[in-house]
Structures are given as C-alpha cells and as structure tokens.
C-alpha cells in the first residue's frame, strides 16, 4: 500500500493595508493582541507558491478583481452528505463586465495530492461549468508523472494546467473564449 507523500509548506502572512509580508512571529503577536483572532488586514496564504500566484494575478487583473478563498458548492446538503461538499478555491477572478460574476477560478498547487484529485473529479461530475473555468497553477513544472495529471494532460483540460511562469507570460483572459490569451 502506497503512502501519500508528506507535503509541508511555509505560510506567508500578508499585511493587506501596508502591502508587506510579515513574519510568522509578528503575525502571532497581532493575533494574540486581537483576542486570538487574526486581524482582517492580515491575510494568511497556505504557501509561498500561493502567495506568488496571488501577486501574479494582481499584476495581471488588479487587486479589485481577485477574491481569495472563494467557496464553491460542489454538492448541496443531502441525505448522503448532510453538510454537502464544498471547496474553497484559492482565487476567483471576477468579470470586468457590468453584470459581474466570476470569469474563472485559480488553484495554486505546489504538490498534487490525492485529496485534490478527488475534489477535481467531484467538481467535474457535479459542476462541469465551474470545472471548465478552473485553472491549476503549478510552481516549477507540471507533475506529469502523477496519474491524474497525466490523464488531465491527455484531455481537453490540458490548457488549464499552467506553471507560474506561463501565468506571468499571459497577460489577459478572454472572457468570451474562457481561456487565457497571449498578447500579440
């Protein structure tokens, strides 16, 4: 029986008001001063990669269009799933049209763990529209040795698997075609 690889990442704490990163020690002091709650202006990113993806998205789309930790309901509450199945995608990018809404979703992945493969499979089965508008951004390279990723690379979803470098090289997202476009 194979074991799931252990994956540990370093959290990044971001002071949204002053636009600076702060050390975990300073963040802990601020949390203690705020009665063991994180102040609203202190954002925690689960990894350095997630933080870099956030900065790239801000650079491309602007901070006002990026929503962090957006909740997606995969399955509503039911008899089998009393709480339903929910997923907090790392980022939702809002549309620039007056009607609003979400253009697409971005998940930053440093490692492709089995739990995320299950989440993607459920999303594809129960909410294919959201699945088709989801992009997965890897750090250095796409882990093509992973069986789930390999299957995704052999499907129509392959254009939704990107590296951080590829994301930075793409400057816009074409809402009408639902895909990233490269500037001329």
VMD Tcl script that draws the C-alpha trace (Angstrom):
set ca {
  {0.00 0.00 0.00}
  {1.46 3.34 -1.01}
  {1.52 6.28 1.32}
  {0.58 9.81 0.43}
  {3.70 11.95 0.32}
  {4.06 14.42 3.13}
  {3.88 17.97 1.92}
  {4.74 20.84 4.18}
  {4.67 24.40 3.03}
  {5.59 27.65 4.71}
  {2.74 30.00 5.43}
  {3.01 33.59 4.27}
  {1.37 36.40 6.22}
  {0.46 39.49 4.24}
  {-0.50 42.86 5.71}
  {-3.10 43.99 3.16}
  {-3.13 47.59 4.37}
  {0.63 48.20 4.32}
  {1.19 45.80 1.38}
  {4.07 43.96 3.06}
  {4.75 40.43 4.23}
  {5.21 39.95 7.94}
  {6.98 37.22 9.83}
  {5.01 34.44 11.49}
  {6.18 35.72 14.89}
  {4.78 39.20 14.25}
  {1.56 37.65 12.95}
  {1.25 35.57 16.14}
  {1.69 38.69 18.28}
  {-1.03 40.51 16.33}
  {-3.34 37.50 16.70}
  {-2.74 37.40 20.48}
  {-3.43 41.15 20.76}
  {-6.66 40.66 18.81}
  {-8.04 38.09 21.29}
  {-6.68 35.08 19.39}
  {-8.30 36.11 16.11}
  {-6.36 37.11 13.02}
  {-6.98 40.79 12.21}
  {-8.86 41.32 8.94}
  {-5.93 43.11 7.33}
  {-3.59 40.16 8.00}
  {-4.08 37.51 5.33}
  {-2.59 34.04 5.57}
  {-1.53 32.22 2.44}
  {-1.03 28.47 2.77}
  {2.25 28.52 0.84}
  {4.80 30.78 -0.77}
  {3.64 29.47 -4.14}
  {0.03 30.50 -3.45}
  {1.29 33.97 -2.47}
  {3.32 34.28 -5.70}
  {0.27 33.25 -7.74}
  {-1.75 35.91 -5.91}
  {0.84 38.57 -6.75}
  {0.87 37.48 -10.41}
  {-2.93 37.65 -10.60}
  {-2.94 41.12 -9.04}
  {-0.36 42.26 -11.57}
  {-2.43 40.92 -14.48}
  {-6.00 41.68 -13.35}
  {-5.78 44.16 -10.48}
  {-6.50 43.58 -6.79}
  {-10.15 44.59 -7.09}
  {-10.92 41.58 -9.34}
  {-9.27 38.89 -7.16}
  {-11.32 37.08 -4.50}
  {-9.36 34.88 -2.10}
  {-10.63 31.53 -0.74}
  {-13.87 31.56 -2.71}
  {-16.34 28.89 -1.61}
  {-17.68 26.61 -4.34}
  {-20.56 24.29 -3.50}
  {-19.92 21.03 -5.35}
  {-22.88 19.17 -3.84}
  {-25.66 20.79 -1.82}
  {-26.58 19.24 1.53}
  {-28.38 15.93 1.09}
  {-29.05 12.71 2.90}
  {-25.68 11.26 1.87}
  {-23.79 14.49 2.52}
  {-25.54 16.34 5.36}
  {-23.09 19.24 5.09}
  {-22.77 19.00 1.33}
  {-19.43 19.04 -0.47}
  {-17.69 22.38 -0.56}
  {-14.34 23.52 -1.87}
  {-12.51 26.74 -1.18}
  {-10.68 27.54 -4.38}
  {-7.62 29.73 -3.83}
  {-8.74 32.56 -6.12}
  {-11.78 33.63 -8.09}
  {-11.26 36.29 -10.74}
  {-14.33 38.45 -11.25}
  {-15.58 39.53 -14.64}
  {-15.00 43.09 -15.76}
  {-18.45 43.26 -17.34}
  {-21.13 45.35 -15.58}
  {-23.11 42.20 -14.81}
  {-20.25 40.90 -12.68}
  {-19.90 37.24 -11.82}
  {-16.80 35.11 -11.91}
  {-14.72 34.74 -15.04}
  {-12.62 31.85 -13.81}
  {-11.07 30.18 -10.79}
  {-7.41 29.57 -9.96}
  {-5.96 26.92 -7.66}
  {-2.26 27.17 -6.76}
  {-0.72 23.71 -6.33}
  {2.76 23.01 -5.06}
  {2.02 19.27 -4.91}
  {-0.85 17.34 -6.44}
  {-2.22 15.31 -3.54}
  {-4.89 12.57 -3.83}
  {-7.49 14.64 -1.94}
  {-7.31 17.31 -4.62}
  {-7.74 14.71 -7.36}
  {-10.96 13.62 -5.64}
  {-12.14 17.22 -5.39}
  {-11.49 17.77 -9.10}
  {-13.32 14.56 -10.04}
  {-16.36 15.61 -7.98}
  {-16.25 19.09 -9.46}
  {-16.10 17.71 -13.00}
  {-19.01 15.35 -12.35}
  {-21.36 17.66 -10.45}
  {-20.45 21.17 -11.66}
  {-18.86 20.91 -15.09}
  {-19.26 24.65 -15.80}
  {-17.07 25.55 -12.84}
  {-14.67 22.74 -13.70}
  {-14.26 24.16 -17.22}
  {-13.41 27.57 -15.75}
  {-10.82 26.29 -13.25}
  {-7.08 26.68 -13.80}
  {-4.41 24.89 -11.79}
  {-1.11 26.73 -11.44}
  {1.94 24.66 -10.53}
  {5.24 26.09 -9.30}
  {8.15 24.97 -11.50}
  {6.75 22.26 -13.75}
  {3.57 20.31 -14.26}
  {3.93 16.95 -12.43}
  {3.25 14.76 -15.46}
  {4.31 11.61 -13.56}
  {1.13 11.89 -11.47}
  {-1.59 9.63 -12.95}
  {-4.38 12.16 -12.51}
  {-2.33 14.97 -14.02}
  {-1.28 12.70 -16.87}
  {-4.94 11.95 -17.61}
  {-5.77 15.67 -17.49}
  {-2.89 16.42 -19.87}
  {-4.39 13.93 -22.34}
  {-7.81 15.63 -22.20}
  {-9.37 18.92 -23.24}
  {-8.46 20.21 -19.75}
  {-4.72 20.30 -20.61}
  {-4.84 24.05 -21.33}
  {-5.97 24.60 -17.75}
  {-2.74 23.24 -16.27}
  {-0.14 26.00 -16.16}
  {3.10 26.87 -14.43}
  {3.62 30.14 -12.63}
  {5.96 31.28 -15.39}
  {3.29 30.58 -18.03}
  {0.74 32.53 -16.00}
  {3.06 35.53 -15.77}
  {3.66 35.41 -19.52}
  {-0.07 35.51 -20.23}
  {-1.38 39.00 -19.79}
  {-5.11 38.64 -20.27}
  {-8.03 36.33 -20.01}
  {-10.55 36.36 -22.83}
  {-13.98 36.06 -21.17}
  {-15.72 35.16 -24.42}
  {-13.49 32.15 -25.13}
  {-12.94 31.24 -21.46}
  {-9.23 30.81 -21.91}
  {-6.03 32.70 -21.42}
  {-4.72 34.53 -24.46}
  {-1.18 35.57 -25.23}
  {-0.75 39.21 -26.27}
  {0.38 39.95 -29.83}
}
mol new
graphics top color blue
foreach p $ca { graphics top sphere $p radius 0.5 }
foreach p [lrange $ca 0 end-1] q [lrange $ca 1 end] { graphics top cylinder $p $q radius 0.2 }
display resetview
